[in-house]
């Protein structure tokens, strides 16, 4: 890019036998001069002895010293000894790329001469490009302007230089150069890189290398970590997104996917944003910290907020049996604009409130129900918002076998229903059913904490059951099977 910006190139057309001259000036502190000639050759005939058709030659001429230099050419004779030889300077009649180099060029004016040695077409287009290094040259490669280095992690700093590795100091600043912190003394410059453990900071930063009282500054870059974007709620008309605050951020910028690119849409100093879907229909969102008018921190990973497991406020609702209590847990995406949480229990076909928990900054709400009844206990949570809106969770059920360790229900039971047997311990348990005359009509092992037994082959009437653990009876009772119509 620098060669293009400095216009160190020529694009021209040449004919057979023509010689074109291009002047260049080499300064006093130059070294490692490289001049390259290249052209796009036409295709040769099939099975031709040589691939090159249009043949151009390049010569570098220095009038003051009456010296000239030809390009480097390898020995192409097909033998290992020949192919392994170092290149020599001579005219190249095999390749359409030729290069001349001078390690320590004499300063002054030079002429690059291109000759149309053998051109079979009317003309041939070609290009020349040249470059050279300078003594005491140092150029930062990474980071460059607008690059970001992950804060608190190892970054590889890169440069190009002709400096030796002695008498240098490598430093960084995160306060606009007001003070500098040491990275390394006498860094090994010849490798062109250094592994730097960056500080844990959200800031603009700059590097400097000091060598023999000469200072080489990098461009300004940023130190940051991507923010973690989370979904507070995803309702039909709007969604709430939030992230952790950073005291070093001036504010935050929100991006959404428009067409093919993330486009900034909102700047805020809050750590959340509510997006209305009729205005911002794309579900792909990212966020970045703003450090100044010109620099932003690293964008978060763009999320698709509809796939993050959060519905309209409610992430999940769980009911777990802990000893003889039911632990109810409601996890919200956010408690923003939540008034309170009401836990409800299903009783006789209706949900009855059993606890009200006021809103808090934490998204997790819990309640323990100590009034369990044997059988199925079903719960749900109700979220009351400040604007009067009400949201309900899905229902969650637990199975409680009671103090006896087992429970049989429903009782009475219809012939078309399944009989449910809850047991706390399933180790070698059996369920045995007797009719009114004492005859055994069912003997079934219990493998799970809840078993379902079909009664379609049973006649209506009164039965007696026993639950056996090994050879011991651990429970018994009466069962009524009703006639189904």
Secondary structure, DSSP 4 states (H G I P E B T S, - for coil): -HHHHTT-EEEEEE-TT-EEEEEEEE-TTEEEEEEEEE--PPPPPTT-S-S--SEEEEEEEETTTTEEEEPEE----SSHHHHTSPPEES--SS-SEEEEEETTPPSEEEEEEEEEEE--SS-EEEEEEEEEEETT-EEEEES-TT-EEETTSEEEEEEEE---SSSEEEEEESSTTSS-EEEEES--GGGSEEEEE--S--EEEEEEEEETTEEEEPPPEEEE-----EEEEE-SSEEEEE----TT-SEEEEEEEETTEEEEEEEESSSEEEEETTT----EEEEEEE-SSS-B-PPPPPEEGGGSS--SSEEEEEEEEETTEEEEEEEES--TTEEEEEEEEEETTEEEEEEEEE--SSSEEEEEE----SEEEEEEEEEEETTS-EEEPPPEEEEE-TTTTEEEESSSEETTSEEEEEES--TTEEEEEE-TTS-EEEEEEE-SSEEEEE-TTSPSEEEEEEEEETTEEEEEEEEEEEPP-
